């Protein structure tokens, strides 16, 4: 085989591999519904606590088996810092930050997004298994960054 | 029909005055790296729950150290090295001195920028990390310092393109020498890429930190940052690629296979490096998912050029090994000249970069990113790219570059080899620690040793991170021994020396499509169109922005 031919084979295989990967993750996103946060609207960070739904942070059931968690990130805590939902529920997080940029990662899940002042984040996830997950702030937000954490408890259904 | 990658292959001497300023840029680069590596040790040991930062003078917080680590390593070190190294390669490739005044102006701008940023960081006024996401607000001197560091790269770009234009004027209808093309393409890409961070710093953050305006838009600032923040990794990497393509084949006794393919790779980097920034913002609210998908696709496109590179470089090495008489299918790899520290360091850098590349593909994979976004996985990944492919390659380059610039022979070749092995091994162990910790949810940028939450699965990850970081630190210190020893005590060389450069097996085409690869005007225009496609819809729908955040100094 000539070098030019080896080169063509290598490049064709490389390009095909990348196309397969692209197809796989776009299918998981747009076919299976594993979405990223997208456009969620803007808000004035100074007026967050007077603006619905952030005037009442917390968990509420919006339909059977479907929950909304309205959440605030601030230096250096989440409000609410403890969340309880039953296993099998579909939970939509609606969250923002009141001061600087924070992050929100529910460990062991793909619930992982930024809390940016002025922006509203939305993400939906279904918690299938009962259990307890730590929530950590994963974006540097000042000297108390490592103190900012919370818990989500997925309760077993009898 | 082997063709050298430079004009006048028989020899060209850069005037001593220009060698001096390039030497100072390289010294400044490695001085910055020495500070960065020292802080890196403190960061790595944090993960192992060992606190040495308390013994550092003036160091008040973990994040002050992390800011210094990021700024001096990722900005000062890389910029200063590129400015010196690619100025040299361009001048040598064109056999033409650059404008000495511009070189000194770039050096002056770099020193001023470094001093201003160092003042802000040392006095604890800028513990905002090297990504400085507002509304955390640093002292204005920090932003001005970063701006001057970027300006120094622009001055070098002017010097390179003035020389290139001069050469083309005197050599019409000739192909640009390959080494000059890939060196200037790097700066062409960075000039377009640095616009975002320049606008962010000059238009948004400087007036805001000076108190001239009250509020800032955090999302718009982040977007401008990542417009530059992704291509900046290619600005770090491409000088190493210049060496891998144009010099490593020479070290290995081989030759580069294809001139045209090499130019294609650098043109692809010019086109695709910039319209990919949203893949750092997959987790951000406020950016439409469709646009994130566009950036994801283009990010996979730019990965293609790294796969071409993997082929080209390995093939060049294989040619070298086969010339030494090796017949085996894979055993040729063991027969490379592992005794040459310049080659050894760069091959080890390439090997770790393979893992860096695979993890990069995972980061870029749209929603797969949600599993690892902002966990310790991310520093695990980029220490195998910028922390290794770039840094270890630059160290390998220094093993011939510093002797070339000082006219002194390398001191301590054995130490230099030990350095490369220790550093590469350290990177792999540390990255293994950080990556496994990240998969178990360990967050990045966090004072893990004092966090109230804890996880038994993070213990091993933390210890490996501390161990690997310590090995990297020792490898780094050995490097500085060799560097300082060579500059001060190396035996004086007699006669003239030249930089190592390869020949290409398939030289530059004189007819056909490949000739058009040299037409910068078209490629820059095409790049701008791609940028408009990638960022236009967001900017049109988002501007005038949401300027509602006052500054916070929570550090």
Contacts between the chains, C-beta under 8 A, distances in Angstrom:
chain1	res1	chain2	res2	distance
A	3	B	257	5.8
A	3	B	315	6.9
A	3	B	505	7.6
A	6	B	315	7.8
A	7	B	257	7.3
A	7	B	258	7.3
A	7	B	261	7.2
A	7	B	311	6.3
A	7	B	315	7.7
A	10	B	307	7.8
A	10	B	311	4.8
A	11	B	307	7.5
A	11	B	308	6.4
A	11	B	311	7.2
A	14	B	304	6.3
A	14	B	307	4.0
A	14	B	308	7.5
A	14	B	311	8.0
A	15	B	304	6.2
A	18	B	300	4.9
A	18	B	301	8.0
A	18	B	303	6.4
A	18	B	304	6.2
A	18	B	307	7.9
A	21	B	300	7.0
A	21	B	361	7.0
A	21	B	365	6.7
A	22	B	296	7.5
A	22	B	297	6.2
A	22	B	300	5.5
A	25	B	296	7.5
A	25	B	365	4.9
A	25	B	366	4.6
A	25	B	367	6.1
A	25	B	368	5.9
A	26	B	293	6.7
A	26	B	366	7.1
A	28	B	367	6.1
A	28	B	368	8.0
A	29	B	289	7.7
A	29	B	293	7.4
A	29	B	366	5.8
A	29	B	367	5.0
A	34	B	367	4.7
A	34	B	370	7.7
A	35	B	289	6.5
A	35	B	367	7.3
A	36	B	282	5.3
A	36	B	283	7.1
A	36	B	289	5.3
A	36	B	292	5.9
A	36	B	366	7.0
A	36	B	367	5.9
A	36	B	370	7.2
A	37	B	283	6.6
A	37	B	284	7.0
A	37	B	285	4.7
A	37	B	289	8.0
A	38	B	285	7.4
A	38	B	287	6.9
A	38	B	288	5.3
A	38	B	289	4.1
A	38	B	292	7.7
A	39	B	285	7.7
A	39	B	286	6.4
A	39	B	287	7.1
A	39	B	288	5.0
A	40	B	285	4.7
A	40	B	286	6.7
A	42	B	286	7.2
A	42	B	546	4.6
A	44	B	548	4.9
A	45	B	548	5.6
A	45	B	549	5.8
A	46	B	548	6.8
A	75	B	552	7.5
A	75	B	554	5.4
A	96	B	285	8.0
A	99	B	135	7.2
A	99	B	552	5.7
A	99	B	554	7.8
A	100	B	133	7.7
A	100	B	135	5.4
A	100	B	136	5.2
A	100	B	218	8.0
A	100	B	552	5.1
A	100	B	554	6.5
A	101	B	133	4.9
A	101	B	135	7.6
A	101	B	136	7.5
A	101	B	218	5.9
A	101	B	222	7.7
A	103	B	283	7.6
A	103	B	374	5.3
A	103	B	443	7.6
A	105	B	373	7.4
A	105	B	374	6.8
A	105	B	375	7.1
A	105	B	441	6.7
A	105	B	443	6.9
A	107	B	440	7.7
A	107	B	441	3.4
A	108	B	441	6.6
A	110	B	367	6.9
A	110	B	370	3.9
A	110	B	371	5.9
A	111	B	370	7.7
A	112	B	283	5.9
A	112	B	370	4.6
A	112	B	371	7.3
A	112	B	373	4.8
A	112	B	374	7.2
A	113	B	283	4.5
A	113	B	284	7.5
A	113	B	285	6.7
A	113	B	370	7.9
A	113	B	373	7.9
A	114	B	281	7.9
A	114	B	283	5.0
A	114	B	284	5.0
A	114	B	285	6.8
A	116	B	218	5.1
A	116	B	219	5.4
A	116	B	222	7.2
A	116	B	284	6.3
A	116	B	285	6.2
A	116	B	286	6.6
A	117	B	135	6.2
A	117	B	218	5.2
A	117	B	548	7.3
A	117	B	549	4.8
A	118	B	217	6.6
A	118	B	218	5.9
A	118	B	219	6.4
A	118	B	286	8.0
A	118	B	546	4.4
A	118	B	548	5.2
A	118	B	549	6.1
A	119	B	218	7.6
A	119	B	219	5.4
A	119	B	284	7.5
A	119	B	285	4.4
A	119	B	286	4.0
A	119	B	546	7.6
A	120	B	285	6.1
A	121	B	285	3.6
A	122	B	285	7.1
A	134	B	441	6.9
A	134	B	453	5.6
A	134	B	455	7.7
A	136	B	441	7.0
A	136	B	443	5.0
A	136	B	446	7.8
A	136	B	453	6.6
A	137	B	443	7.3
A	138	B	373	7.6
A	138	B	374	3.8
A	138	B	375	6.6
A	138	B	443	3.9
A	138	B	444	6.5
A	138	B	445	7.5
A	138	B	446	7.4
A	139	B	133	7.4
A	139	B	374	6.1
A	139	B	445	7.1
A	140	B	63	6.2
A	140	B	66	7.9
A	140	B	129	5.6
A	140	B	133	7.9
A	140	B	136	7.8
A	140	B	445	4.4
A	140	B	446	7.8
A	141	B	136	7.5
A	141	B	554	6.8
A	142	B	136	7.0
A	142	B	552	7.3
A	142	B	554	2.8
A	142	B	555	5.6
A	143	B	61	5.9
A	143	B	63	7.2
A	143	B	554	6.3
A	143	B	555	5.6
A	144	B	554	7.4
A	145	B	63	7.6
A	145	B	445	7.2
A	145	B	446	6.2
A	145	B	447	7.2
A	146	B	446	4.9
A	146	B	447	4.3
A	146	B	448	7.1
A	146	B	450	5.8
A	146	B	451	4.2
A	146	B	452	7.7
A	147	B	451	7.5
A	147	B	452	6.3
A	149	B	451	7.7
A	149	B	452	7.0
A	149	B	453	5.0
